[in-house]
Amino acid sequence: QVQLVESGGGLVQPGGSLRLSCVVSGISVSIPVMKWYRQAPGKQRESVAFISRGGTTIYADSVKGRFTISRDNAKNTAYLQMNNLKPEDTAIYYCNGNSASNAYWGQGTQVTVSS
């Protein structure tokens, strides 16, 4: 059974940084596409960042220049480095993995940006 487990969320002041991790277990090969999504209260879930197995990245306009997605295929882990955080970044952040035939989700980790 494939599982994705996020960690690294928490409370941070505006301008601060956090690094989220997503550990994938239950699969012997790295998932081709890894993404981070977020969902703020009362809003729809939105895509934040994408990374392919080969390292190609795509970001939402709202986080470009502040967030960096990366992955370690040997460790089956994806990361989201978040710098210069703003109150509007407050949300539950979800890790998502996509293969040709399956989509996997983590349980989410709360990020709160507040002074």
C-alpha positions in Angstrom: 0.0 0.0 0.0 1.4 3.3 -1.1 1.5 6.0 1.6 2.6 9.6 1.5 3.4 11.3 4.8 3.9 15.1 5.0 5.8 16.8 7.8 7.3 20.2 8.6 4.3 22.4 8.9 3.8 24.8 11.8 3.3 28.4 12.8 5.7 31.0 11.4 5.8 34.8 11.3 5.4 36.7 8.0 8.8 36.7 6.2 9.8 33.4 7.8 10.6 30.0 6.2 9.5 26.5 6.5 10.5 23.3 4.7 7.9 20.6 4.1 8.8 17.0 3.5 6.8 14.2 1.9 8.0 10.6 2.4 6.6 8.0 0.0 6.5 4.4 1.2 5.1 1.2 -0.2 6.5 1.5 -3.7 9.8 0.3 -5.0 10.3 2.9 -7.7 10.0 6.7 -7.5 6.7 8.2 -8.5 7.0 10.0 -11.9 5.3 13.2 -10.9 5.2 14.8 -7.4 3.1 17.9 -6.6 2.3 20.1 -3.6 -1.2 21.4 -3.3 -2.7 23.7 -0.6 -6.2 24.4 0.6 -7.1 27.5 2.6 -10.3 27.7 4.7 -13.3 28.3 2.5 -11.3 27.9 -0.7 -10.7 25.2 -3.3 -7.6 23.2 -3.3 -5.0 24.7 -5.6 -1.8 23.4 -7.1 1.4 25.0 -5.7 4.3 23.3 -7.4 5.2 20.3 -9.6 8.3 18.3 -10.1 8.9 15.5 -12.6 11.2 12.5 -11.9 13.9 14.2 -14.0 13.6 17.5 -12.1 11.5 19.7 -14.3 9.6 22.2 -12.1 6.5 24.4 -12.4 5.1 26.8 -9.9 1.9 28.7 -9.3 2.4 32.4 -10.0 1.6 33.2 -6.3 4.7 31.4 -5.1 7.2 31.9 -7.8 10.5 33.2 -6.5 9.6 32.2 -2.9 8.9 28.4 -3.0 11.2 25.7 -4.3 10.2 22.1 -4.9 12.8 19.4 -5.0 13.0 15.6 -4.6 15.4 12.9 -3.7 14.5 9.9 -5.8 16.8 7.6 -3.8 14.9 8.5 -0.6 11.5 8.6 -2.3 11.0 12.0 -0.7 9.8 15.3 -2.0 10.4 18.7 -0.4 8.9 22.2 -0.5 11.1 25.0 0.7 9.0 28.0 1.5 10.7 31.4 2.0 9.3 34.9 2.6 6.0 33.4 3.8 2.9 35.6 3.7 -0.3 35.4 5.7 -2.1 34.4 2.5 0.1 31.2 2.4 -1.8 29.9 5.4 -3.4 26.6 4.4 -3.2 22.9 4.7 -0.5 21.6 2.4 -0.9 18.3 0.7 1.6 16.1 -1.1 0.4 14.4 -4.3 2.1 11.7 -6.3 1.0 10.6 -9.8 1.9 7.6 -11.9 0.4 6.6 -15.2 -2.5 4.8 -13.5 -2.7 6.0 -9.9 -2.9 9.2 -7.8 -1.8 9.2 -4.2 -2.4 11.8 -1.5 -0.9 12.5 1.9 -3.0 13.6 4.9 -1.8 17.2 4.8 0.2 19.4 7.1 -1.0 22.8 8.5 1.0 25.9 7.7 0.0 29.1 9.5 1.6 32.4 8.8 0.8 35.0 11.4 2.4 37.5 13.7 
